[in-house]
Amino acid sequence: MEAVEIFEVGPRDGLQPEPEFVETAKKIGLINRLTEAGCRRIEVTSFVNPKWVPQMRDAAEVFAGITKKAGVVYSALIPNLKGLERALECRLEEVVTIMSTSESHNKKNLNTTVTDQLKIIEEINHAAKQAGVRVRSYIATVFGCPIEGPMESQKALDIALALESFGSYEISLGDTTGMAGPDSAYHIPKMIQRALKKARLAVHYHKYFGLELANNLASFNAGIRIFDGAAGGLGGCPYAPGAKGNCATEVLTEMFRRMGIETGIDQKKIEEAGAYAQTLSTLLHQKEACSC
Ligand code: MG
């Protein structure tokens, strides 16, 4: 049976933009539900400066409090070397870096230039390798930037090749504000996957009137087999006005189930985890009210 991998980002990417602090026990409750649903890869938190992202100030407590299951990789986003240090203290086996193809979004999100952030990720890779930690890397705004508009796919390709050369074992192409369409979701990942020699390629789509599902399917048809999703469709981007949530994991898994493709995730349990995730969000309800 054909299979795909789902990378669950709900506890981090889903909850990070929430304006009201989500209690640590509730974050842990979500992650444990995701583990029980069969998720094998979960981005649990972000080791980011709590001054900038107070929502993730309990990163170490969350990581210490979850029930870890053998065979499940619990990772965390780190914006810089300081974040890596904190992640290493918690003995994570995988960290996730981020940068944008767009200078403006990179500046707003990370307060660095594209060139400087590449250098930081190179240093992270170097230090992580010495510590025996794997590095996954996001490239944001691949399919368009809310500030700069359409992005040249050549930029994403150049960054992907640089990340691969630094040692990132997996690269995820992010559609930060839901600007991709089935055509770009087919051609851009296919072009980048062809150019990569070692690194695995994933896609990360955000909601836009259901196009996120069409985009995931287009990328599947282009040969991609790793998909990011957030239970409950939570998320957004605090530095990208109008950004809607991530593609809901339970919708993604249901699509693959109906195609006869194995995800390893229990459909009923992931739907329950998604419903639980939605109870933690105030942003989701505000956005739904606004988009009418
Ligand atoms: Mg996202």
Residues whose N, C-alpha, C, O or C-beta is under 5 A from the ligand:
A	BS01	MG	D13 N246
